[in-house]
Amino acid sequence: MGLNMRMIALGDMGRMAYECEWRGNHPILSIVKFVCKEIPYDYEMGYDPITLSSEDLKCIVGILNNKYLALYLYDEANDDDYYNDIIKPIANEFEAALGLSEEECLDFLFYATY
């Protein structure tokens, strides 16, 4: 059984405004847990999501866009290809979420299940 993660934002009338999924990328969860102030007790069961505000998303984007820090957190130091192929697309997804969060004043729900 692997790690599944999903980040969503709900807009007007509960419509899905944004959705992104990852599988087996544990460093994303580590960064989210590091940045967030409140982590629900049962978040690993997939029932209680972690709420990401625009400030949380800014921190996550800042970490992922710092190549040296991100590679260290992913335990892939000095691997530019890994950064460009794996980490940068994840950073781009969080940047898109940040833009939407600031534009429409949305919080994001981050689910993780093992």
Summary of the structure (lengths in Angstrom):
residues: 114
radius of gyration: 13.8
end to end distance: 6.5
largest distance: 45.7
contacts: 317
relative contact order: 0.25
helix: 50%
strand: 22%
